[in-house]
């Protein structure tokens, strides 16, 4: 995925990775590790906090100027697309030059119109199933399909 990001953004001088907490930040940091040796520009990673059940308030881990920046919004799973869509809204208000999206796992039953630029694995599931990425000590250990209650 890092190679694809570097290739697609070869004309960009800086990429800001924004990892959605909880697991998206771990994936963003891992992507940063793989990008640093191959991307000619600079790479910075910050986190975005959002209450996924009630996404009214969104906070970045640090205040950064997003105007004219290339942003890569990272999450672990795109189940419904809702979290990614709500996370995008306040970023757009800060006038970045581009926003791309990345999810380690994409579920094919998205309810919100979010198209991902980069996907590690796309999984067909039943409507009542969700995908959960398991992270332990900052390392991605795997993913499981769970029945939504």
Helices and strands as residue ranges (DSSP letters): H 2-8, E 14-20, H 23-36, E 42-50, E 58-60, E 70-78, H 82-92, E 98-107, E 118-123, E 129-136, E 139-147
